[in-house]
């Protein structure tokens, strides 16, 4: 057995797809398949059930996955100790992020990080199930870090540091009865037809929680998976939306109205409490926090 086999197994278990695992690892699918098969042969067990179109972990695979990820963390720790004498950080980190959320300039952070630590490989993974999915992937060990948003306190399994916030606003089309309002309450528009993101996305959870706390119901008629496009549906008269203000900044023919008693949309940098952070992860966190402090001093 070697470390690469463990990396292949962990990646396939995270993606439940040999194709996506190969894309994530940026190597040929045949190499991933052969590596996993070799590991299964050496262990004398089957790690994945391949009898259906969608593969899944066997009970043995589920049992071994946390052990394998612990072993990979231990390897990273050995690498970190060895690098302390050279002051050069190597390795790899996997970072999850939300699509179209621009409150934190992730490309700029990555560019600065790559310049300072050229020996570290960085992989980005877009959220497929919103922030709830990113939380699950942090806890399972599929991600090292994630830029995510939360409704309420951070889950106890995570360490989360707030980086940037945006107020939630009501977005209505021109000519709407509330277009000239300076501020509104939830009860003022609860009967409207809503455009929103699917359950699991933080902005959706913030709004659902607020309506539940107020004892109000609402009708979500259109769900979109990209928060950056939601305001366009409002522009075209298909409903109203409660969105972070930054997402509707450039939308034509809409009005953005402050809403009373609605929490801000806040982006956090989060990691699992259970996993030991590698030197590469710690260096990225330090950079993100220093950039946040610099931004705060400018505002």
N, C-alpha and C positions, 0 to 999 in steps of 0.2 A: 504494500500500500504506500501511496505517496500523497503529498499535499494536494497536488493537482487533481487527483481522483476525488478527494474530499470537496474541493472547490466545484467540480463538475456536479457532484451529487447535490450539494447545497443549492446550486443555481437551478438545477432541474426541479428540485423540490419546491423552490420558491416560485418558479414560473409554471410548473406542471405542464411543461412543454420543452422538448429537446430543441426545437427550432428557436424559441424565444430565449432559452438559456444560452444557446450558441451566439445569438445576436448580442445578448448582454455581456458575454465573455469575449466577444469579437474574435471568435475562432470558428472553424468549420464544424457543422453539426455532426459530421461523421466522427470527429475527434471526441466530442462530448459523449456521443453514444458509446463509442468504444471504451472511453474512460470509465463510464458508469458500469458497463458490462464487465469490464476487467475487475472493478471493485466488487461487484456482486460475486464474481467467480472466486476471488480471493477470500471473501467472507463466507462463501457457501450459502448465501441467502438471496432472495429476490427483494429488491428495494422498491420497485415500482410494478404496479399492475398495468400491463400494456394490452390487456385483452379488449379494451374499448377504445373508441376514438380519442377520448380524453383520458390521459394517463392519470394515475393517482398513486400515492404512497401506499405500500402494503403496511400491515401492522408492524412488521419488523422495521420498515423504513421510517415510520413515525417514531419508533422507539430509539432508533439510532441517530436521527437528524439532530436533536439537541446536543448529543455527544460529539458529533462531527463538527458542529458549529463551535462548541467549546474548544475542540482541538485546533480549529483554525484560529480562534482567538489566542490560544496559547502560542501558536506559531508566530503570530503577529507580535506577541510580547517578547519572544526570543529575538525577533528582528529588531524591535525597538531598543532592547538592551545592547545589542551589537552595534546599533547605529549611534548610540550615545558617545562612543569614542571618536566617531568620524563627523558628528554633527550634520549628517546628511540623512534626510528622511526619505524612505522609499515605501513601496507597498501600493495598496489600492483602497479607495473608499467608494461606497455607493450611496448616492444622495437622492432622496425623493423630493419632488416639488409639485406644486399645483400649477396647472395650465393657465396662462394668461393673468397670473397674479404678479403684478410688477412693483409692488410696494418695496421689495428688496431687489436690488440690481444683482441678480445671481450671475449673469454673464461677466460682469465686471469683477465680482468676487473671485470667480473661477480663473479669470485671466491673471489677476494678481497672485492667486495661489499657485497657479502653474509656473509663473515666473520665479517665485520663491522656492518652489519644491518640484522641480522638473522630473524627479524620480518617482513621483506618486501618480498612479493612474486614477483618474476620476471618471466614474460612470454616473449618469443622470437617469432617473426613472420617473416618468410622468405619472401622476396619480390616476389610476384607473377607476377607483371607487371613492374619490374625494379624500378628504383628510382622515375619515374613518379608516379607509384602506391603508393610508400611510401609517397610522397608529398601529394597525395590525402587523404591518411589515417591519416596523421598528421592533415590536415586541418579539416577533418570530426570529429576528436576526437577519432578515433579508436586506434591510437597509442599515447603514451605519448612522446616518443623519437624515433629517427631513425638514424642509420648510413647509409648515402646515398651519392651519388655523383651527381654533377650538371654540366651542360654545361652553362656557363655564370653566371650572378648574381643570388643569391638566390631569390625565389619568395617573394613578399612583405608580404605574409601571414606567412612566416617562420622566425625564428631566427636560424641562421646556423653558426657554428664555424668550421673552417677547422682544421683537425687533422693530416692528412698525405697525401702525394702526390706521384705519380709515373709517369714518362714520358710515353707518348704514343709512341710506336715504330711500325715500319713495320716488320711483321714476314713473312719470306719467306722460302721455303724449300731449302735444299741443291741442288746446281746445277742451281738455279734460276739466271736469267741474272743480278739481282741486288744484289746477295748474297755477293759480295765483296765490295759493295759500303760503304763508310764511313758515308754518310748521303744522304738523298733524299728529293725531293720536291714532293708535291701531283701530279703534272703534270707528274712526271716520271713513275707513275704506275697506273694512272687513268683508263687505259684500261684493267687492270687485272680483274679476277673474284675474288670476295671477300667472305670471311667468316665473319659473324658478329652476333651480338645479335639482337633481335627484336627491333622495335621502342619502345621507352619508357625507355630503358636502357641507362644509362648515357654515357657509352663509345660509343654507337651507335650515340647518339645525338651529342657528341663532334665531331665525324668524319663527320656526315651529315652536321653539321653547317660549318665545315672547308671547305668541298667541295663546299657547296653552296656559301660561301663567296668568293671562288676562281673562281666561275663560271664554275665549273667542274661537270661532272656526273660520276657515277660509277655503277657497277652491283653487287648487293649482291645476290649470288647464293645459299648460305647455311646460315640458321639462327639457332643458338643454344642458349638455354636459360641459360646455365651455363658458365659463362665467364672462368671458370677454365679448360674447355675442348676445347675451340676454337682453341688453338695452335695445338692440336693433329690432327685436320683436315688439318692444313698446313703441318704437318709432313708427312701426307699420300698423299700429292700432289693434294689436292682438291681446292686449291686457296691460296690467301694471306690474311693477316688480319692486321688490325690496332688495337693494344691492349695495355693496360697498361703493362709496361715491366715486372712487377712481375708475371703476369699470364703465361708468356712464359719462365720463368727462367729455369724450369726443363724439358721443352719440348725437345725431342731428334730430331736431324737432322734438325734443323731450324737455321736461322740467324735473329738476332734482329738488326734493322737499325734505327738510329735516323731520325726523320722527322722534317723538318723545319716548323715553324709557326703552330704547332699543340699544343693546350693547354694541360697541364698535367691533368691526372685523379686524382681528389682530393676527399678524403673522409671527409665528414662533420658530425658533430653531430647536429641534427636539432630538433626543437620543434615548435609548433604552437605559434604565437604571441597572439592569442586570449584566449588561455586556461591558467588558473592560474596553475603554477607548484607546485605540492605537495612537502612536505618535502622529500619524498622518491625520487622524480625526481630531486630535487635540489642536494641531496646528491650524486646521480649518476653522474650528470653533473660535480660537483666539483671534483669527483674522476677521471673522464675521462680527464678533463683539467689538473689536477695535474700530471697525468700519461703522458700526452702529453708534458708538460713542462719538466718533468724528462727525457723523451726520447730526446727532443731537446738539453738538456744540454750534453747528452752523445755523440751526433753526431757532 
